[in-house]
Amino acid sequence: MFFLWLLALSLFEKDFRLRFWHVIVGIIYSTPIFMERLVLSGFIDSLPSWWAILVNGLHILLVIHMLITTLMGRTDDLVEKRRKSRIYLVLMVAFSAISATILGSIFFSQYQPTVHVMSIWPAIVWISFWVSSINEDAFRFGHTKVELSDSLSSRDLELQNRLNKEVIENQCFLENNLSIELLAKRLGVSAYRLRGFINKTLGHTNFSTYINTYRIELIKQTLSNPDNRHIPILTIAMNHGFNSISPFNRAFKQSESMTPKEFRHNLATQTL
């Protein structure tokens, strides 16, 4: 289950990197299970009666975090196949977790370790076939290069004009709580259609990256203005649609390969 958790994070968590805290979670999750194995092997006589509750509790916490991570990014996701696969993964993991908890703890408690292992196998087999058949582009976050058609259909051209007016001219990207559903409603199209257009025509795989492109470009202009040197970076970020400094720093560094602070420092150095 720990490696299944890591797989879900690597597939659905934007900017995922294996970090030290992932290892700590693995140790915390695995140690109680390892102690149970020592009892089964005869190296330890027994464990407290609440030990099984601890094992199940850690198992449930790991599953809950996996499901939250998988579902939280679904609204922002523009790739339809990846959006659907999030639901498939949630259903499969939920089935495995419920099977392990109900069967292992209630009906076959004496075989709990074996039931836990068996309950995970359906998810492992399904994910193995699923991952081997997916297109890697469907799981790439950020912006992908696409070959735009020289001539869009009249329907797509009309949508592109309305989108440009709302995003570029009206600067709706400055709104903190802008969502794909809200933007689609303003444009008079379905969220499904708008997701497909931004993904397949404009080459963006998630909505936040698309919107942050405009935000960061305007923020760079603001930082480049000497009259704005006294304005804190957090204030500038909040004024340009970001809700907190951490997502802004990540988005800015991903776009410019440096932090906003480094960007401002480089500008100040160049003017000296």
C-alpha positions as CSV (number, residue, x, y, z in Angstrom):
1,M,0.0,0.0,0.0
2,F,2.9,2.4,0.7
3,F,4.2,2.0,-2.9
4,L,0.7,2.2,-4.3
5,W,0.4,5.5,-2.4
6,L,3.7,6.7,-3.9
7,L,2.5,5.7,-7.4
8,A,-0.7,7.8,-6.9
9,L,1.3,10.8,-5.8
10,S,3.7,10.5,-8.7
11,L,0.8,10.3,-11.2
12,F,-1.5,13.0,-9.8
13,E,0.5,15.4,-7.7
14,K,1.9,18.3,-9.7
15,D,5.7,18.8,-9.3
16,F,6.0,15.5,-7.4
17,R,9.5,14.6,-6.1
18,L,10.5,11.9,-3.8
19,R,11.3,13.6,-0.5
20,F,12.7,12.7,2.9
21,W,9.2,12.9,4.5
22,H,8.0,10.2,2.1
23,V,10.6,7.9,3.5
24,I,9.6,8.8,7.1
25,V,6.0,8.0,6.2
26,G,7.1,4.6,4.8
27,I,9.0,3.8,8.0
28,I,6.1,4.8,10.2
29,Y,3.6,2.8,8.1
30,S,5.8,-0.3,7.8
31,T,7.2,-0.7,11.3
32,P,4.0,-1.9,13.0
33,I,3.4,-4.4,10.1
34,F,7.0,-5.6,10.5
35,M,6.5,-6.1,14.2
36,E,3.4,-8.3,13.4
37,R,5.6,-10.4,11.1
38,L,8.1,-10.8,13.9
39,V,5.3,-12.2,16.0
40,L,4.2,-14.6,13.3
41,S,7.8,-15.7,12.8
42,G,8.2,-16.4,16.6
43,F,10.8,-13.7,17.2
44,I,8.4,-11.8,19.5
45,D,5.9,-13.5,21.8
46,S,3.0,-11.0,21.4
47,L,1.9,-7.5,20.8
48,P,-0.6,-5.3,22.7
49,S,-4.3,-5.9,21.8
50,W,-4.5,-2.4,20.3
51,W,-1.7,-3.1,17.8
52,A,-4.2,-4.2,15.1
53,I,-6.1,-1.0,15.5
54,L,-2.8,0.9,15.0
55,V,-2.0,-1.0,11.8
56,N,-5.5,-0.5,10.4
57,G,-5.5,3.2,11.4
58,L,-2.2,3.9,9.6
59,H,-3.5,2.0,6.6
60,I,-6.7,4.1,6.5
61,L,-4.8,7.4,6.9
62,L,-2.6,6.5,4.0
63,V,-5.6,5.6,1.8
64,I,-7.4,8.8,2.8
65,H,-4.4,10.9,1.9
66,M,-4.1,9.1,-1.4
67,L,-7.7,9.7,-2.3
68,I,-7.6,13.4,-1.3
69,T,-4.5,13.9,-3.4
70,T,-6.1,12.1,-6.4
71,L,-9.4,14.0,-6.2
72,M,-8.2,17.5,-5.3
73,G,-6.4,18.0,-8.6
74,R,-9.3,16.7,-10.7
75,T,-11.0,20.1,-11.1
76,D,-7.8,21.7,-12.3
77,D,-7.0,18.8,-14.7
78,L,-7.6,19.5,-18.4
79,V,-6.7,16.0,-19.7
80,E,-9.9,14.0,-19.9
81,K,-8.3,10.6,-19.8
82,R,-6.3,11.5,-16.7
83,R,-9.5,13.0,-15.0
84,K,-11.3,9.7,-15.6
85,S,-8.3,7.6,-14.3
86,R,-8.4,9.6,-11.1
87,I,-11.9,8.2,-10.4
88,Y,-10.9,4.7,-11.5
89,L,-8.0,4.8,-9.0
90,V,-10.1,6.1,-6.2
91,L,-12.7,3.3,-6.8
92,M,-10.1,0.6,-6.9
93,V,-8.2,1.8,-3.9
94,A,-11.4,2.2,-1.9
95,F,-12.5,-1.3,-2.8
96,S,-9.1,-2.7,-1.7
97,A,-9.1,-0.7,1.6
98,I,-12.7,-1.6,2.5
99,S,-12.0,-5.3,1.7
100,A,-8.9,-5.3,3.9
101,T,-10.6,-3.5,6.7
102,I,-13.9,-5.5,6.7
103,L,-12.6,-8.9,5.9
104,G,-9.3,-8.6,7.8
105,S,-10.6,-7.1,10.9
106,I,-14.1,-8.6,11.2
107,F,-14.5,-11.9,9.4
108,F,-11.0,-13.2,9.2
109,S,-9.1,-11.4,11.9
110,Q,-6.8,-14.4,12.5
111,Y,-5.6,-14.1,8.9
112,Q,-5.4,-10.3,8.9
113,P,-1.9,-10.0,7.3
114,T,-2.8,-12.4,4.5
115,V,-6.1,-10.7,3.8
116,H,-4.4,-7.3,3.7
117,V,-1.9,-8.6,1.1
118,M,-4.6,-10.3,-1.0
119,S,-6.9,-7.2,-0.9
120,I,-4.1,-5.0,-2.5
121,W,-3.5,-7.4,-5.4
122,P,-6.5,-6.5,-7.5
123,A,-5.4,-2.8,-7.4
124,I,-1.8,-3.8,-8.3
125,V,-2.9,-6.0,-11.3
126,W,-5.3,-3.3,-12.6
127,I,-2.9,-0.5,-12.2
128,S,-0.1,-2.6,-14.0
129,F,-2.3,-3.1,-17.1
130,W,-3.6,0.5,-16.9
131,V,-0.2,2.1,-16.6
132,S,1.3,0.0,-19.4
133,S,-1.5,1.1,-21.8
134,I,-1.6,4.9,-21.1
135,N,-0.1,7.6,-23.2
136,E,2.7,9.3,-21.3
137,D,1.6,12.7,-22.6
138,A,-1.7,12.3,-20.7
139,F,0.3,12.4,-17.4
140,R,2.5,15.3,-18.2
141,F,1.7,18.4,-16.2
142,G,2.3,22.0,-17.4
143,H,2.5,23.0,-21.0
144,T,3.1,20.7,-24.0
145,K,4.0,21.8,-27.5
146,V,1.2,21.2,-29.9
147,E,1.0,21.7,-33.7
148,L,-1.9,24.2,-34.1
149,S,-3.9,23.9,-37.2
150,D,-3.4,26.8,-39.6
151,S,-7.1,27.3,-39.8
152,L,-9.4,26.6,-36.8
153,S,-13.0,25.8,-37.4
154,S,-15.3,28.7,-37.1
155,R,-16.6,27.3,-33.8
156,D,-13.2,27.0,-32.3
157,L,-12.1,30.4,-33.7
158,E,-15.1,32.0,-32.0
159,L,-14.3,30.3,-28.7
160,Q,-10.6,31.4,-29.0
161,N,-11.7,35.0,-29.6
162,R,-14.0,35.0,-26.6
163,L,-11.4,33.3,-24.4
164,N,-8.7,35.9,-25.4
165,K,-11.1,38.7,-24.7
166,E,-12.0,37.4,-21.2
167,V,-8.5,36.3,-20.2
168,I,-6.2,38.9,-22.0
169,E,-8.4,42.0,-22.3
170,N,-10.5,41.7,-19.2
171,Q,-7.6,40.0,-17.3
172,C,-9.8,37.6,-15.4
173,F,-6.7,35.7,-14.4
174,L,-6.2,38.3,-11.7
175,E,-9.2,36.8,-9.8
176,N,-8.1,34.6,-6.9
177,N,-10.8,32.0,-7.1
178,L,-11.1,31.7,-10.9
179,S,-12.0,28.2,-11.9
180,I,-12.6,26.4,-15.2
181,E,-16.3,26.1,-14.5
182,L,-16.6,29.9,-13.8
183,L,-14.7,30.8,-16.9
184,A,-16.7,28.4,-19.0
185,K,-20.0,29.9,-17.7
186,R,-18.8,33.4,-18.7
187,L,-17.9,32.2,-22.2
188,G,-21.2,30.3,-22.6
189,V,-19.7,26.9,-23.2
190,S,-19.5,23.7,-21.1
191,A,-16.5,23.1,-18.9
192,Y,-15.9,19.9,-20.8
193,R,-15.6,21.8,-24.1
194,L,-13.3,24.5,-22.6
195,R,-11.1,21.9,-21.0
196,G,-10.6,20.2,-24.3
197,F,-9.9,23.4,-26.1
198,I,-7.3,24.7,-23.7
199,N,-5.7,21.2,-23.6
200,K,-5.7,20.2,-27.3
201,T,-5.6,23.6,-29.0
202,L,-3.5,25.6,-26.6
203,G,-1.4,22.7,-25.2
204,H,-1.9,23.2,-21.5
205,T,-2.6,20.1,-19.4
206,N,-4.0,21.8,-16.3
207,F,-5.9,25.0,-15.8
208,S,-3.7,26.6,-13.1
209,T,-0.7,26.4,-15.4
210,Y,-2.6,28.1,-18.2
211,I,-3.8,30.9,-15.9
212,N,-0.5,31.3,-14.1
213,T,1.2,31.9,-17.5
214,Y,-0.6,35.3,-17.7
215,R,-0.2,36.0,-14.0
216,I,3.5,35.5,-14.0
217,E,4.1,37.5,-17.2
218,L,2.3,40.5,-15.6
219,I,4.1,40.0,-12.3
220,K,7.4,40.1,-14.1
221,Q,6.5,43.5,-15.6
222,T,5.5,44.7,-12.1
223,L,8.8,43.5,-10.6
224,S,10.7,45.1,-13.4
225,N,9.2,48.5,-12.6
226,P,11.6,50.4,-10.3
227,D,8.7,52.2,-8.7
228,N,7.5,48.9,-7.3
229,R,10.6,47.9,-5.4
230,H,9.1,48.9,-2.1
231,I,6.1,46.5,-2.6
232,P,6.5,43.1,-0.9
233,I,6.6,40.1,-3.2
234,L,3.7,38.5,-1.3
235,T,1.5,41.6,-1.9
236,I,2.3,41.5,-5.6
237,A,1.4,37.8,-5.8
238,M,-1.9,38.4,-4.0
239,N,-2.7,41.3,-6.3
240,H,-2.2,39.1,-9.3
241,G,-4.5,36.2,-8.4
242,F,-2.4,34.0,-6.1
243,N,-3.8,33.0,-2.7
244,S,-0.5,32.3,-0.9
245,I,3.2,32.6,-1.4
246,S,4.1,28.9,-1.7
247,P,2.1,28.2,-4.9
248,F,3.3,31.5,-6.4
249,N,7.0,30.6,-5.7
250,R,6.6,27.2,-7.2
251,A,4.8,28.5,-10.3
252,F,7.3,31.3,-10.8
253,K,10.4,29.1,-10.4
254,Q,8.9,26.5,-12.8
255,S,8.4,29.3,-15.4
256,E,11.6,31.3,-14.9
257,S,14.0,28.8,-13.3
258,M,14.5,31.2,-10.4
259,T,12.5,32.4,-7.4
260,P,10.7,35.8,-7.5
261,K,13.3,37.1,-4.9
262,E,16.2,36.1,-7.2
263,F,14.4,37.7,-10.2
264,R,14.0,41.0,-8.3
265,H,17.6,40.8,-7.0
266,N,18.9,40.3,-10.6
267,L,17.0,43.3,-11.8
268,A,18.3,45.5,-9.0
269,T,21.9,44.3,-9.8
270,Q,21.6,45.1,-13.4
271,T,20.4,48.7,-12.7
272,L,23.4,49.4,-10.5
